[in-house]
Amino acid sequence: MSKTNLETGNNIENQKQELIAALKACGAVRYGDFTLASGKKSKYYIDIKKASTDPKTLKLIARQAAFRIKQMDVNIIAGVELGGVPLATAVSMETELPLLIVRKSIKDYGTKSRFVGDIRPEDRLVMLEDVTTSGGSVRNAIEVVRETGASVKYVISVVDREEGAIENLKEAGTELVPLVSARDLLK
């Protein structure tokens, strides 16, 4: 491994440990009986919306995502409502790349668009997601974006629960880049 790759690897590991500590400190990790968006039952819940409302943790997430985005050929930061919007907004501000918000459905009023922001067929997006389990909700958003002709090669997730999202997104031609995994967070 080259010195640069080693330094990058060490930096990412240090960032991961810093984020784990911040997520725990802001109360984003909870234990109990929960039903996830995927319908699965879980003994723990990772509430990144809690982290998104804590300015220090949100800034940390934005910096770490921006660090990884430097290695990606993208020109737009995207987030799916609701959980991905504050994350994508913070990352957009950190990277100074334009923001695109992907609505879950078309509104009956206003522009009646699934998007807030500009998108063109030649755009290359990275999507921000709070927590990935199976990757189903972000995969739906990716399909909507691709209908415009734009591409989505990467999804950055704050936490991957390691329950199939990496594989499901890979099938869709998209790489999942988790900032931390549930296994690391729950140690």
Accessible surface in RSA format (square Angstrom, percent):
REM  Atomic radii and reference values for relative SASA: ProtOr
REM  Chains: A
REM  Algorithm: Lee & Richards
REM  Probe-radius: 1.40
REM  Slices: 20
REM RES _ NUM      All-atoms   Total-Side   Main-Chain    Non-polar    All polar
REM                ABS   REL    ABS   REL    ABS   REL    ABS   REL    ABS   REL
RES MET A   1   181.37  93.9  94.95  62.8  86.42 205.8 106.69  90.7  74.68  98.9
RES SER A   2    62.33  52.7  46.07  61.5  16.26  37.5  51.98 110.7  10.36  14.5
RES LYS A   3   157.95  77.1 146.46  89.9  11.49  27.4  93.23  83.9  64.72  68.9
RES THR A   4    94.30  67.1  93.63  94.9   0.67   1.6  58.84  79.0  35.47  53.6
RES ASN A   5    87.09  60.1  81.76  79.0   5.34  12.9  10.67  25.7  76.43  73.9
RES LEU A   6    92.51  51.5  92.49  66.2   0.01   0.0  92.50  65.0   0.00   0.0
RES GLU A   7    92.50  53.1  86.52  65.5   5.98  14.2  43.30  83.8  49.20  40.2
RES THR A   8    46.06  32.8  43.25  43.8   2.80   6.7  27.89  37.5  18.17  27.5
RES GLY A   9    37.29  46.0   0.00   N/A  37.29  46.0  30.93  84.9   6.36  14.2
RES ASN A  10    79.98  55.2  77.94  75.3   2.04   4.9  19.19  46.2  60.79  58.8
RES ASN A  11    59.37  40.9  56.50  54.6   2.88   6.9  12.23  29.4  47.15  45.6
RES ILE A  12    53.76  30.6  53.76  40.1   0.00   0.0  53.76  38.7   0.00   0.0
RES GLU A  13    78.80  45.2  78.22  59.2   0.58   1.4  44.30  85.7  34.51  28.2
RES ASN A  14    99.52  68.6  93.11  90.0   6.41  15.4  23.63  56.9  75.89  73.4
RES GLN A  15    23.02  12.9  22.41  16.4   0.61   1.5   9.63  20.5  13.39  10.2
RES LYS A  16    44.47  21.7  44.47  27.3   0.00   0.0   9.43   8.5  35.04  37.3
RES GLN A  17    92.54  51.7  87.27  63.8   5.27  12.5  42.94  91.4  49.60  37.6
RES GLU A  18    94.06  54.0  84.40  63.9   9.66  23.0  36.17  70.0  57.89  47.3
RES LEU A  19     0.00   0.0   0.00   0.0   0.00   0.0   0.00   0.0   0.00   0.0
RES ILE A  20    13.88   7.9  13.88  10.3   0.00   0.0  13.88  10.0   0.00   0.0
RES ALA A  21    60.96  56.1  51.35  79.2   9.61  21.9  57.31  80.7   3.65   9.7
RES ALA A  22    20.96  19.3  13.39  20.7   7.58  17.2  20.11  28.3   0.85   2.2
RES LEU A  23     0.00   0.0   0.00   0.0   0.00   0.0   0.00   0.0   0.00   0.0
RES LYS A  24    94.04  45.9  75.61  46.4  18.43  43.9  53.31  48.0  40.73  43.4
RES ALA A  25    92.28  84.8  49.00  75.6  43.28  98.5  61.70  86.9  30.58  81.0
RES CYS A  26    24.55  18.6   6.41   7.2  18.14  42.6  17.86  45.2   6.69   7.2
RES GLY A  27    27.32  33.7   0.00   N/A  27.32  33.7  25.91  71.1   1.42   3.2
RES ALA A  28     0.00   0.0   0.00   0.0   0.00   0.0   0.00   0.0   0.00   0.0
RES VAL A  29    23.77  15.6   6.31   5.7  17.46  42.1   6.31   5.5  17.46  47.4
RES ARG A  30   115.17  48.4 111.24  56.7   3.93   9.3  30.19  41.3  84.98  51.5
RES TYR A  31   147.05  68.7 117.08  66.6  29.96  78.0 102.97  77.4  44.08  54.3
RES GLY A  32    33.72  41.6   0.00   N/A  33.72  41.6  31.64  86.8   2.08   4.7
RES ASP A  33   117.39  82.2  86.17  85.8  31.22  73.8  37.69  88.7  79.70  79.5
RES PHE A  34    42.20  21.1  35.22  21.8   6.97  18.1  40.66  24.7   1.54   4.4
RES THR A  35    81.24  57.8  53.73  54.5  27.51  65.6  40.97  55.0  40.27  60.9
RES LEU A  36    16.42   9.1   9.97   7.1   6.44  16.2  11.76   8.3   4.65  12.5
RES ALA A  37   119.67 110.0  67.51 104.2  52.16 118.6  81.56 114.9  38.11 101.0
RES SER A  38    56.31  47.6  11.90  15.9  44.41 102.3  25.01  53.3  31.31  43.9
RES GLY A  39    48.18  59.4   0.00   N/A  48.18  59.4  30.10  82.6  18.08  40.5
RES LYS A  40    91.46  44.6  84.06  51.6   7.41  17.6  68.19  61.4  23.28  24.8
RES LYS A  41   163.26  79.6 136.26  83.6  27.00  64.3 101.02  90.9  62.24  66.3
RES SER A  42    13.02  11.0   2.04   2.7  10.98  25.3   9.89  21.1   3.13   4.4
RES LYS A  43   149.05  72.7 144.26  88.5   4.79  11.4 107.97  97.2  41.09  43.8
RES TYR A  44    35.00  16.3  35.00  19.9   0.00   0.0  28.48  21.4   6.52   8.0
RES TYR A  45    64.91  30.3  64.91  36.9   0.00   0.0  31.96  24.0  32.95  40.6
RES ILE A  46     6.40   3.6   0.14   0.1   6.26  15.1   0.14   0.1   6.26  17.0
RES ASP A  47    22.76  15.9  21.90  21.8   0.86   2.0   1.15   2.7  21.62  21.6
RES ILE A  48     2.17   1.2   0.09   0.1   2.08   5.0   0.09   0.1   2.08   5.6
RES LYS A  49    85.40  41.7  83.71  51.4   1.69   4.0  60.98  54.9  24.42  26.0
RES LYS A  50   100.91  49.2  93.48  57.4   7.43  17.7  41.60  37.4  59.30  63.2
RES ALA A  51     0.00   0.0   0.00   0.0   0.00   0.0   0.00   0.0   0.00   0.0
RES SER A  52    11.46   9.7   3.07   4.1   8.40  19.3   2.35   5.0   9.11  12.8
RES THR A  53   112.24  79.8  82.42  83.6  29.82  71.1  75.34 101.2  36.90  55.8
RES ASP A  54    46.68  32.7  43.90  43.7   2.78   6.6   9.70  22.8  36.98  36.9
RES PRO A  55   104.34  76.0  94.43  86.1   9.90  36.0 100.90  83.3   3.44  21.4
RES LYS A  56   174.40  85.1 165.57 101.6   8.83  21.0 112.06 100.9  62.35  66.4
RES THR A  57     4.50   3.2   3.84   3.9   0.66   1.6   0.64   0.9   3.87   5.8
RES LEU A  58    33.56  18.7  33.56  24.0   0.00   0.0  33.56  23.6   0.00   0.0
RES LYS A  59   119.83  58.5 115.15  70.7   4.69  11.2  62.23  56.0  57.60  61.4
RES LEU A  60    14.34   8.0  14.34  10.3   0.00   0.0  14.34  10.1   0.00   0.0
RES ILE A  61     0.28   0.2   0.28   0.2   0.00   0.0   0.28   0.2   0.00   0.0
RES ALA A  62     3.33   3.1   3.18   4.9   0.15   0.3   3.33   4.7   0.00   0.0
RES ARG A  63   113.25  47.5 107.14  54.6   6.10  14.5  45.17  61.7  68.08  41.3
RES GLN A  64     2.85   1.6   2.72   2.0   0.12   0.3   2.84   6.0   0.01   0.0
RES ALA A  65     0.00   0.0   0.00   0.0   0.00   0.0   0.00   0.0   0.00   0.0
RES ALA A  66     8.63   7.9   8.19  12.6   0.43   1.0   8.19  11.5   0.43   1.2
RES PHE A  67    42.38  21.2  40.95  25.4   1.43   3.7  41.92  25.4   0.46   1.3
RES ARG A  68    18.34   7.7  15.70   8.0   2.64   6.3  10.77  14.7   7.57   4.6
RES ILE A  69     8.29   4.7   6.43   4.8   1.86   4.5   6.43   4.6   1.86   5.1
RES LYS A  70   158.96  77.5 122.07  74.9  36.89  87.8  81.62  73.5  77.33  82.4
RES GLN A  71   137.76  77.0 104.44  76.3  33.31  79.3  45.89  97.7  91.86  69.7
RES MET A  72    23.75  12.3   8.45   5.6  15.29  36.4   9.98   8.5  13.77  18.2
RES ASP A  73   101.84  71.3  89.53  89.1  12.31  29.1  43.17 101.6  58.67  58.5
RES VAL A  74    16.39  10.8   1.81   1.6  14.57  35.1   1.81   1.6  14.57  39.5
RES ASN A  75    33.65  23.2  32.03  30.9   1.62   3.9  18.07  43.5  15.58  15.1
RES ILE A  76     7.61   4.3   7.61   5.7   0.00   0.0   7.61   5.5   0.00   0.0
RES ILE A  77     0.00   0.0   0.00   0.0   0.00   0.0   0.00   0.0   0.00   0.0
RES ALA A  78     0.00   0.0   0.00   0.0   0.00   0.0   0.00   0.0   0.00   0.0
RES GLY A  79     0.00   0.0   0.00   N/A   0.00   0.0   0.00   0.0   0.00   0.0
RES VAL A  80    10.81   7.1   9.98   9.0   0.83   2.0   9.98   8.7   0.83   2.3
RES GLU A  81    46.12  26.5  43.95  33.2   2.18   5.2  11.92  23.1  34.20  27.9
RES LEU A  82   123.03  68.5 121.20  86.7   1.83   4.6 121.20  85.1   1.83   4.9
RES GLY A  83     9.43  11.6   0.00   N/A   9.43  11.6   3.00   8.2   6.43  14.4
RES GLY A  84     0.63   0.8   0.00   N/A   0.63   0.8   0.00   0.0   0.63   1.4
RES VAL A  85    32.43  21.3  32.43  29.4   0.00   0.0  32.43  28.2   0.00   0.0
RES PRO A  86    42.51  31.0  35.76  32.6   6.75  24.6  41.71  34.4   0.80   5.0
RES LEU A  87     0.19   0.1   0.00   0.0   0.19   0.5   0.19   0.1   0.00   0.0
RES ALA A  88     0.00   0.0   0.00   0.0   0.00   0.0   0.00   0.0   0.00   0.0
RES THR A  89    47.71  33.9  47.67  48.3   0.04   0.1  43.36  58.2   4.35   6.6
RES ALA A  90    15.72  14.5   9.25  14.3   6.46  14.7  13.23  18.6   2.49   6.6
RES VAL A  91     0.00   0.0   0.00   0.0   0.00   0.0   0.00   0.0   0.00   0.0
RES SER A  92    14.56  12.3  13.26  17.7   1.30   3.0   1.25   2.7  13.31  18.6
RES MET A  93   147.32  76.3 124.73  82.6  22.58  53.8 111.74  95.0  35.58  47.1
RES GLU A  94    81.88  47.0  54.04  40.9  27.83  66.3   8.27  16.0  73.61  60.1
RES THR A  95    36.17  25.7   8.96   9.1  27.22  64.9  16.32  21.9  19.85  30.0
RES GLU A  96   156.60  89.9 123.95  93.8  32.65  77.7  44.63  86.3 111.97  91.4
RES LEU A  97    45.83  25.5  43.40  31.0   2.43   6.1  44.06  30.9   1.77   4.8
RES PRO A  98    81.13  59.1  68.77  62.7  12.36  44.9  80.67  66.6   0.46   2.9
RES LEU A  99    50.09  27.9  34.94  25.0  15.15  38.1  34.94  24.5  15.15  40.8
RES LEU A 100     0.07   0.0   0.07   0.0   0.00   0.0   0.07   0.0   0.00   0.0
RES ILE A 101    32.15  18.3  32.15  24.0   0.00   0.0  32.15  23.2   0.00   0.0
RES VAL A 102     0.30   0.2   0.30   0.3   0.00   0.0   0.30   0.3   0.00   0.0
RES ARG A 103    49.60  20.8  49.41  25.2   0.19   0.4   1.78   2.4  47.82  29.0
RES LYS A 104   129.21  63.0 109.23  67.0  19.98  47.6  61.97  55.8  67.23  71.6
RES SER A 105    61.43  51.9  59.29  79.1   2.14   4.9  38.65  82.3  22.78  31.9
RES ILE A 106   103.97  59.2  85.84  64.0  18.13  43.7  85.84  61.8  18.13  49.2
RES LYS A 107    58.25  28.4  55.38  34.0   2.87   6.8  21.43  19.3  36.82  39.2
RES ASP A 108   130.37  91.3 108.79 108.3  21.58  51.0  34.96  82.3  95.40  95.1
RES TYR A 109   150.43  70.2 144.32  82.1   6.10  15.9 116.61  87.6  33.81  41.7
RES GLY A 110    69.15  85.3   0.00   N/A  69.15  85.3  38.89 106.7  30.27  67.8
RES THR A 111   118.54  84.3  84.45  85.6  34.09  81.3  85.64 115.0  32.90  49.7
RES LYS A 112   122.01  59.5 109.89  67.4  12.12  28.9  54.77  49.3  67.24  71.6
RES SER A 113    35.27  29.8  29.38  39.2   5.89  13.6  23.15  49.3  12.13  17.0
RES ARG A 114    54.07  22.7  51.32  26.2   2.76   6.6  11.77  16.1  42.31  25.6
RES PHE A 115    31.03  15.5  22.43  13.9   8.60  22.4  22.43  13.6   8.60  24.6
RES VAL A 116    66.22  43.6  61.42  55.6   4.80  11.6  64.87  56.4   1.35   3.7
RES GLY A 117    44.67  55.1   0.00   N/A  44.67  55.1  23.15  63.5  21.53  48.2
RES ASP A 118   125.51  87.9 113.46 112.9  12.06  28.5  34.23  80.6  91.29  91.0
RES ILE A 119    36.99  21.1  12.45   9.3  24.55  59.2  12.50   9.0  24.49  66.5
RES ARG A 120   121.16  50.9 120.30  61.3   0.87   2.1  49.05  67.0  72.12  43.7
RES PRO A 121    88.45  64.5  80.00  72.9   8.45  30.7  80.24  66.3   8.21  51.0
RES GLU A 122   108.43  62.3  91.54  69.3  16.89  40.2  64.91 125.6  43.52  35.5
RES ASP A 123     2.76   1.9   1.62   1.6   1.14   2.7   0.00   0.0   2.76   2.8
RES ARG A 124    81.64  34.3  81.54  41.6   0.11   0.3  32.65  44.6  48.99  29.7
RES LEU A 125     0.64   0.4   0.00   0.0   0.64   1.6   0.00   0.0   0.64   1.7
RES VAL A 126     0.00   0.0   0.00   0.0   0.00   0.0   0.00   0.0   0.00   0.0
RES MET A 127     0.00   0.0   0.00   0.0   0.00   0.0   0.00   0.0   0.00   0.0
RES LEU A 128     0.00   0.0   0.00   0.0   0.00   0.0   0.00   0.0   0.00   0.0
RES GLU A 129    14.07   8.1  14.07  10.6   0.00   0.0   0.21   0.4  13.87  11.3
RES ASP A 130    17.45  12.2  17.45  17.4   0.00   0.0   0.40   0.9  17.05  17.0
RES VAL A 131    31.38  20.6  18.62  16.9  12.76  30.7  18.62  16.2  12.76  34.6
RES THR A 132     2.43   1.7   0.42   0.4   2.01   4.8   2.43   3.3   0.00   0.0
RES THR A 133    17.44  12.4  13.78  14.0   3.66   8.7   5.90   7.9  11.54  17.4
RES SER A 134    34.98  29.6  33.86  45.2   1.12   2.6  20.84  44.4  14.15  19.8
RES GLY A 135     5.27   6.5   0.00   N/A   5.27   6.5   3.32   9.1   1.95   4.4
RES GLY A 136    34.83  42.9   0.00   N/A  34.83  42.9  32.45  89.0   2.38   5.3
RES SER A 137    65.88  55.7  52.19  69.6  13.69  31.5  37.48  79.8  28.40  39.8
RES VAL A 138     0.34   0.2   0.05   0.0   0.28   0.7   0.32   0.3   0.02   0.0
RES ARG A 139    66.35  27.9  66.35  33.8   0.00   0.0  15.06  20.6  51.29  31.1
RES ASN A 140    92.19  63.6  90.26  87.2   1.93   4.7  22.65  54.5  69.54  67.2
RES ALA A 141     3.22   3.0   2.06   3.2   1.16   2.6   2.71   3.8   0.51   1.4
RES ILE A 142     0.25   0.1   0.25   0.2   0.00   0.0   0.25   0.2   0.00   0.0
RES GLU A 143    89.68  51.5  86.32  65.3   3.36   8.0  35.04  67.8  54.64  44.6
RES VAL A 144    21.33  14.0  20.37  18.4   0.97   2.3  20.37  17.7   0.97   2.6
RES VAL A 145     0.00   0.0   0.00   0.0   0.00   0.0   0.00   0.0   0.00   0.0
RES ARG A 146    84.57  35.5  70.50  35.9  14.07  33.5  39.96  54.6  44.62  27.0
RES GLU A 147   146.82  84.3 107.01  81.0  39.81  94.8  49.94  96.6  96.88  79.1
RES THR A 148    43.76  31.1  23.18  23.5  20.59  49.1  34.19  45.9   9.57  14.5
RES GLY A 149    47.30  58.3   0.00   N/A  47.30  58.3  26.96  74.0  20.34  45.6
RES ALA A 150     3.55   3.3   0.00   0.0   3.55   8.1   0.00   0.0   3.55   9.4
RES SER A 151    36.10  30.5  34.90  46.6   1.21   2.8  32.35  68.9   3.76   5.3
RES VAL A 152     0.34   0.2   0.00   0.0   0.34   0.8   0.00   0.0   0.34   0.9
RES LYS A 153   123.25  60.1 120.06  73.7   3.19   7.6  63.25  56.9  60.00  63.9
RES TYR A 154    47.13  22.0  47.13  26.8   0.00   0.0  11.52   8.7  35.60  43.9
RES VAL A 155     0.00   0.0   0.00   0.0   0.00   0.0   0.00   0.0   0.00   0.0
RES ILE A 156     0.00   0.0   0.00   0.0   0.00   0.0   0.00   0.0   0.00   0.0
RES SER A 157     0.00   0.0   0.00   0.0   0.00   0.0   0.00   0.0   0.00   0.0
RES VAL A 158     0.00   0.0   0.00   0.0   0.00   0.0   0.00   0.0   0.00   0.0
RES VAL A 159     0.00   0.0   0.00   0.0   0.00   0.0   0.00   0.0   0.00   0.0
RES ASP A 160     1.33   0.9   1.33   1.3   0.00   0.0   0.09   0.2   1.23   1.2
RES ARG A 161    11.97   5.0   5.99   3.1   5.98  14.2   1.64   2.2  10.33   6.3
RES GLU A 162    66.02  37.9  35.23  26.7  30.79  73.3  28.30  54.7  37.72  30.8
RES GLU A 163    59.94  34.4  40.49  30.6  19.45  46.3  30.94  59.8  29.00  23.7
RES GLY A 164    24.08  29.7   0.00   N/A  24.08  29.7  18.37  50.4   5.71  12.8
RES ALA A 165     0.24   0.2   0.00   0.0   0.24   0.6   0.00   0.0   0.24   0.6
RES ILE A 166    77.35  44.0  76.03  56.6   1.31   3.2  76.03  54.7   1.31   3.6
RES GLU A 167   105.88  60.8 103.28  78.1   2.60   6.2  59.91 115.9  45.97  37.5
RES ASN A 168    47.91  33.0  47.91  46.3   0.00   0.0   4.55  10.9  43.36  41.9
RES LEU A 169     0.00   0.0   0.00   0.0   0.00   0.0   0.00   0.0   0.00   0.0
RES LYS A 170   157.31  76.7 146.15  89.7  11.15  26.5  90.31  81.3  66.99  71.4
RES GLU A 171   134.01  76.9  94.77  71.7  39.24  93.4  44.84  86.7  89.17  72.8
RES ALA A 172    15.93  14.6   4.65   7.2  11.28  25.7  13.00  18.3   2.93   7.7
RES GLY A 173    54.10  66.7   0.00   N/A  54.10  66.7  37.66 103.4  16.44  36.8
RES THR A 174     3.40   2.4   0.00   0.0   3.40   8.1   1.87   2.5   1.53   2.3
RES GLU A 175    98.24  56.4  90.72  68.6   7.52  17.9  36.94  71.5  61.30  50.0
RES LEU A 176    11.66   6.5   0.00   0.0  11.66  29.3   0.00   0.0  11.66  31.4
RES VAL A 177    24.02  15.8  22.58  20.4   1.43   3.5  24.02  20.9   0.00   0.0
RES PRO A 178    41.82  30.5  29.08  26.5  12.74  46.3  29.08  24.0  12.74  79.2
RES LEU A 179     1.40   0.8   0.00   0.0   1.40   3.5   0.00   0.0   1.40   3.8
RES VAL A 180     1.97   1.3   0.00   0.0   1.97   4.7   1.97   1.7   0.00   0.0
RES SER A 181    17.62  14.9  16.20  21.6   1.42   3.3  13.08  27.8   4.55   6.4
RES ALA A 182     3.53   3.2   3.53   5.5   0.00   0.0   3.53   5.0   0.00   0.0
RES ARG A 183   163.02  68.4 150.69  76.8  12.33  29.4  67.69  92.5  95.33  57.8
RES ASP A 184    25.70  18.0  22.68  22.6   3.02   7.1   1.83   4.3  23.86  23.8
RES LEU A 185     0.04   0.0   0.00   0.0   0.04   0.1   0.00   0.0   0.04   0.1
RES LEU A 186    53.19  29.6  29.82  21.3  23.37  58.7  30.97  21.7  22.22  59.8
RES LYS A 187   175.18  85.5 121.19  74.4  53.99 128.5 108.68  97.8  66.50  70.8
END  Absolute sums over single chains surface
CHAIN  1 A     9816.3       7902.7       1913.6       5458.3       4358.0
END  Absolute sums over all chains
TOTAL          9816.3       7902.7       1913.6       5458.3       4358.0
